[in-house]
Amino acid sequence: MQYLLQFAVSHELFRCEEVDAILVRAGVDPATAYDVGAARKAFDLGSPFLICDLPSEAVARELSERAILVKRVLELWGTAPTVDQTVEAVKAFPEERLRPHLAEDRSWSVAVAGVRCKRSSEEQQEIRKHFAFLPLLGPVRCKEPDTALYCLEEFAAEGYFEEGRMPLRVYFGREVGQSNRRLVGARSLSTRAYLGPTSMDNELSLVMANMVHAGPGTLILDPFVGTGSILVAAAQFGAVCVGTDIDPRPLHGRGDGANIFSNFDQFGLPHPDVVRSDNALFAGHFKGGIVDGLFDGIVTDPPYGIRAGARRTGSRRANVTPVRPEQRADHVPMTRPYAVEDVLVDLLDVAARALRRGRRLCYLMPGTYETCTRASLPGHPCLRLVAHSVQGLTKTTCRRLVTMVKVAEYDPAQRAAYEAHSRRGLTAAEVDPRAAVPDRPTEEWKQSLLRRGKLGGTSWVPAGDTAAAMAQAAAAAAADAAAGGGEGDTAAAMAQAAASADAAAGGGGEGGSGALPAAADAAGGGGGGEGGSGALNGAGDGAAALPPPPPQEESASADAETNAAHAGVHQ
Amino acid sequence: MRLLTHNVLRCAIKGVEEGYPLSIEASEVQMEESPFRPDFVKHIAPTLNWPALRQAVKQVGLPEDMLPEAVSDALLGDEAFLRALHRVLMDVHVVAGALVCPESGRRFPIAHGIPDMMIAEGECPRDDK
């Protein structure tokens, strides 16, 4: 069965990886669902859509409700280059699959939305009327209808300002499940009670929790837990969490009582178990190094000495004076610098030991576009690379999200051999065919990264590029500005609509904000992304990116108007 | 610190063979009820060190007979047993006190529910791995 995934405009290079992780968790081979090469190419060209062949609606719902980068999932009833042709395609869709959703007891709505297009409410109504042939027997309801139907138009970025431009593609379908993206804004870092200098942004934390299959009844470890921001995400998926860190400051927190547990309390999540220990001495702190495998996932942002220096137990000096017993209570254990390669070698060793077989490690590492290659990643005989995504940070630096799965049992006697293996770098045999990690930094790969490596919706020009790229970036910036202006226009239009609806319907309506999804789409659709936050770290996550929601009475009245518009489909 | 975590902690200082199980000297213990998840308990039960868990139960002041002397497959189907085990693993929090190594007597303090397992520079094993 065909389903359409619409992605948020955010972390484009993480889309296939997150979808694959969720499919594997649901027991579906991603290769049977979609062609990953074609999908990456389409995303590279700016499309937010992916058509998947899924074995059941339950899997589609799982994708909708778990995937953070997926904005909505539709059961695809028809798709074609124009609205008229899409109508014909929907007419050919098996009637027995439509009927149950359109019965008398099923409330419904038809929303018109688009990518890189903004439609007036009259235009939306025109498009809606094309689908009046559907035997919609139930009552109209904009807020949380039983059957939410969408007509989505996708336009190219080129010719944004031209009159009468045609869509690239039109999709029509029924929404499945409820997107998880509300968690991104509602729990963004700007809402948190307790933050550290390197707290991980909520959207990426949630993606990472998906990469390791965090879920109810799983035990997840973050060995560099810090303020616990990644475990907050894992706990949101129902995981039992354990965090360790050598630095006691983020764990115990500030004098005012805010500490690592504060963010969990804030969202009503169960506390993680926190231990102050040294990842370099993992096998010493934990019984037998947990050779048999205890954890269902390890997810972490290790310290690389960029914003937080890495430390390990011990002294820089060769000869260490033992601590006298009477001094022990006050003694602060010495630490020395922890080289980045050692951090990673130890992390892979911990994962190979402490993970259950078939479970995953997901970690972040910084890099430059030139060094985003296979050989620059550490390997381990017990681990296999399943996913590799790159997020652009600046025009030269980026951040890589690496996911590995434990494929073989750990043998403690092999520890020295494992370490030597890790230091040699990952070999082609240790990489899953779907993982996007190049052998060499090819120009094509780099250009693709640069194109997609956007920062919160702002396009930037790579160094030394041509005037053409500059012009393109300027055009994109103009489109961004147009989209920004569009939001204001939409708000004004909605206020106007509210006023007229008030006059017509006497206020009423079912309450809530049924008209908002379509309106928000239209507002954010132009050029700069659909209001997704996409911010990198801490500041700017959430607050700046989203337009403020309209006041309640406005949306309720707009709702009434849209209800009236929907009812008009049948007049 | 939950008893789930206590069950896997050991003393890392050099010269210690087992360093396990650590004795709990609790000065503050909190009981916090959490939603019962039978699947998680069944999932984790085979990895537990049972004698260490029974010792911990006693040391935090819970009735010794809360858990049977050994765990069996038959017990994993018994809801009353799973509830008791869930309570022991997930709901008992040692907020303050210390963990003591049975071999060396080394003490690891617990504050805010966070055990400090750090060892001094002179206690590091030779290869520091």
Interface residues (C-beta under 8 A of the other chain):
Chain A: P216 G217 T218 L219 V240 V242 I246 P248 L251 H252 G253 N259 F261 P270 H271 D273 V274 V275 R276 S277 D278 A280 L281 A283 G284 H285 F286 K287 I290 D292 G293 L294 R312 T313 G314 S315 V320 T321 P322 V323 R328 H331 P333 M334 R415
Chain B: M1 R2 L4 T5 N7 V8 L9 R10 A12 Y20 S34 R37 D39 F40 H43 I44 T47 N49 M90 H93 A111 H112 G113 I114 P115 D116 M117 M118 I119 A120 E121 G122 E123 C124 P125 D128 K129
